[in-house]
Amino acid sequence: MQIRQASASIFAFAFLVVSALAQAAGSTYPDRPIRFLVPVSAGGGADISARAVAARLSDALGQQVVVDNRPGAAGSIALETLANAAPTGYTMGLITTTHTINRSLSKKLPYDLLKDFVGVSQFTAQPYCLSINPKIPAHNVRELLSLARSMPGKLTYGSAGTGSLSHLAGELLARTGKMQWTHVPYKGGALAINDTIAGNISSQFTTIIGTQQHVKSGRLRWLAISSPARSKAVPDLPTIAESGVPGFSVVGFYGVAMPAATPRPVIERVSSEIGKILQSPEVGGRFALDGSEPVSSSPKEFTAFIRSEAERYATLTKELGIRIE
């Protein structure tokens, strides 16, 4: 009996100590610069969006949020660094759709996406545009599907690589649209765009900013957008869902995560500040340049979203038979 009482007392004391430390962390945080790990090279869309948030988060928190670019291994290098960081709130990382896809394609990741991290807040949602070479005789999705069905496997689509979001979008369209076309993987989306313009492949899924200038010049033609609702950036462009493929939805995202054991008050503080930042017209305008829209969420919501996206793509890659050797 005495042993039970002693164990209970120790547990209660430990709980009080941890709670007190968490409260103290929340009240004094931050008192030094914060490192923001970004899994891409400087200058890209994800990096620019991350820096837009980091700059304003520095002002809001009163400490500099330093962007630390850690490209490589499909984003795994940055997340491995984040997983091994002290859970104090002084290291956070950019988490993207790629990470949720990689969970089911890469069997030897140096971290567990669903156990090692906690979501802080999502901050963007980014749809993809389906664009084709203008010589392809299709001016909307229905015409493209009809053409593909008449010549199974003859039409082609490029992607940023096997297992990329653009690859999954193409495979999902083939399955839900009941047609066949041939996937051509590239080492980056820009190469797929160039080959679509040259007529070496028929089409590709890419961001608005990636193809907008080519559409304006007539070198590419947009057919539809991959989000469930039309984009504010291109409101006249119909969705794939409303163009004959009900339920179709492929949307990329960026968000902030921290190590799982980070004190809750710290996570809540950063999440709250990001939510305020996303209400800024300046930040919303910056995101709109690449067709993204600001999307804030609570830590609980974003953590659940990461899990649901990971599970969704695990099911999809298994059904489609997509593997990376």
N, C-alpha and C positions, 0 to 999 in steps of 0.2 A: 504493500500500500504506500509506504514511504517512498519507494523507488518510483512508483507511478506519479506521486505528487511532485517529486523532484524533477522528473522528466517533463511534466506539464509546466512547471515553473520555468525550467530552462527554455522550453519552446516559447512560452509567453514572453520571456525576457528577450530572446532572440528576435521575435516578431516586433517587439517595441523598438529594439535597436535598429533593425532594418527600416522600419517605418520612419523613425527619427532621421536616419541618414538620408532617406528619400526626400523627406520634407526639407531637410537642410540643403540638399542638392538643388531642389527646385527653387528655393528662396535666394540662393547665391548664384545660381547659374544664369549666364556664363560669366566667368571671370578671366577668361583667356580666349585666344582665337579658336575657331572651330574648323576642322578639316572636312571638306566636302568632296568625296571620291566620285569621279565621273568616269564611266567605263568606255569613253571614246576620246579620240584625239581632239585637241583644241581646234575650234573653228567650225565644227559640224553643227547640225540642227540641235541635237541633244545638248551639246556643250553650250551653245548660245542660250538655249532656254534655261539650263541650269545656272548659268552665270547671271541671267536676268533675275532669277530668284535669289541667288546668293548675295548679290549686291544690295538688294533691299532687305534681306534678312540680316545683313551686317548692321544696317541702320537700325532695324527694329530691336535687335538684341544688344546693341552697344558694343559688340565685339566683331572683329573681322571674320567672315566666313570665307576661307581660302579654298578655291577650287583646285583639286589635285587630280589631273588627268591620268588615268591608269588604263589605257586601251589594251586590247589583246585578249585572245582566247574567248571570243564572243561574249565579252563582258565579265568573264569569270575572275580575271585578275583583280579587278576592283572589288568584287564581292568577297573574294577570299580575304583580301586586306581588311574589309569591313567586319567580316566574321571574326577575325583574330584581334580586332581592336578592343581596347578596354571599354566596357559598357558604361561610360560616364557622360555621354552626350556630346563629347568633343570630337567625335568622328561620326559622320553620317554619309550616306551614299545614294547615288541616283540608281533607282531600280526601274527597269523597263520591261516591255512586252517580251523582248528577247530572253530575259532571264526566266520568265514563266514558261517559254517554249523549251529552253535548254534543259529544264528539269527533266523532261521526258525523253530528250534526245541524247543527252550526255550522261553516261552511266558512272563516270568517275569525277564528278564535280567535287571540288575541295571544300564544299559547304553544303548545308541543307537549307534550301530556300524557305521551307515552311517552319523550321525550328530555330535557325540561327539569327533570324531577323524579326523585327517588329515594324509594321508600317507606321509612318508618321503622317503623311498626307500625299495623296495623288495631287498633281498640279496641271497635267494636260491630258487631253484626249486628241488623238490625231488619226483622221481617216486616210484612206488611200484612194487614189484615182485609178480607174481602169482606162488606159489610153492605148490607142492602136496607130499603126502606120496608116496615113490617109488613103493609101491605095487599096486597103482592105475594104471591100464593098459592104460595110456595116456602119450604120449611123446611130445605132442604139443597141442595148444589150440583147433584146429579142432577135434582132437581125444577126448579131454575132453568134448567138446560140444556134440559130437556124443554119447559118453557114457552117459552123463547126460540126453540126450533126450530119450535114450533107457530105462532109469529107473528114471522117473521123481520124484524128491524129495529125492531120495535115497542118492545121494552124498551130502556132507556137506561142509560148509566153516566156519572158525572161524574168529572173528573180535576182535578188541580192545574194543568193546562195541557198543550197539545200537546207531546209529547216528554218529559213527566214520567214518573217511574216508575209512577205510578198509571195513566197512559194506556197504557204498554206492558203493564202487568199485564192490563188489560182486553182489549187486542188479542190478547195471548197466550192468554187464556182463550177468546176467541172462536175462535181458530185451532185450538187443541188440543182444545177442547170441541165443535168442529164445529157452531157455531151463529153467529147474527148478532145483534148489538145495536148501538145507535147511540151514538157517543161525543159527549159534551157537555163541552168544555173550559171551565175557569173560571180566574180569576186567583187561584188559591190553593185549597187543599183545604178550608178552612173553609166556603167558599161552596158547594162541592159537597155537603158534609155538610148544610148548612141546607136546600138544595133537595131532598135525599133525604128529610129529615124532613118537609118540606112536601108531598112527593109530586109535585114538578115533574119529578124524574127517579127512575128505579127504584132505582139502587144506586151504590156507589162503592167503590174500594179506598182505605183510609187506615190510619193507625197505630192501635194499640190505644188509646193515650191519647186520640186524637182523637175516638173514638166510644164509649168505655167508659161514660161517664155516660149517654149517650143510649140505650145498650142496656139499662142497668139500669132506666131510667125507662120502657122499652117503646116509645120513639119510633123505634128502629131495631132490626133483627134481624141478628145475626152469622150467617153461614153457614159460613165456613171461614177458615183462615189460609193465607197464601201461601208460607210456608217449607216446605222438604222434610220437616222434623220438627215435631212440635207444640211450641208455646211453653210455657216454664215459667210464664209469666205467666197463660196461659189454657189449662191442660192438657186441659180437657174439649172445647176447640174443635178439630175435626178439620182436617187439612190438605186443601187442594184436591186434592193428589195422591192421597190416600186416599179422596177423595170422588167418584171416577169420572174423574179427569183425571191418569193416571199421568205422572210426570216433571215436573209443573208446579212451578216454583220461581221466585219473585221475592222477593229480599231486599235491602234497602238496607244501606249500611254507612257508617261514619265511620272515618277513620284520619288519621295524621300523615305528611306528606311534607316534604322539604327540597329545596333546589336540587341538581341532579344532581352538581355538583362538590364538594359538602360532604365534608370528610375522613371517611374510613370510621370511625376510632375515635370520632368525635363521634356519628355516626349510630348506631353500636352501643351507645354509652353511653345515649343517649336511649331507644332501643328497649328496652334491658334494664330501664330504670327504669319505662317504661310497662307492661311485662310484670308487674313486681312490683305496680304500682298496681292493675292489673286483678284481682289476686288478693284485693284488699280487699273484705270483705263490704259495707262502706259504699258503695263505688263500684258494686259489682254490684247493690246494692239501689237505688241512684239510677237506673241504667240500666233496671232492671226496671219502674220507674214508667211508662215509655213503651213497654214491651214489648221493649226491646232486651236483648241478652245480651252480656257482655264476651267479646271474641275478640282474643287477642294473636297476633302473628306476628313472625317475624324480618324484617329489611329485605329479604332476598332473597325471602322468601315473599310479603311485601306488594307488592313491586314486580312480581312475577310475577302476583299477583292483580289488580292494577290493569290490567295488560295484558290478561289473560284476560277481565275484565269489559268492557273497552273493545271488544275484538274480538267478544265475544258480542253486545253491544248494536248494534254496527255491522252484524253479520249480521242481527239481528232487525229493525232499523229498515229495512234494505234490503228484506228479504223482505216486510215489512208495508207498504212504500211510505210510511213516515212521513217527512215533510219539514217543515222550518221555513223559510218564505220570508223 
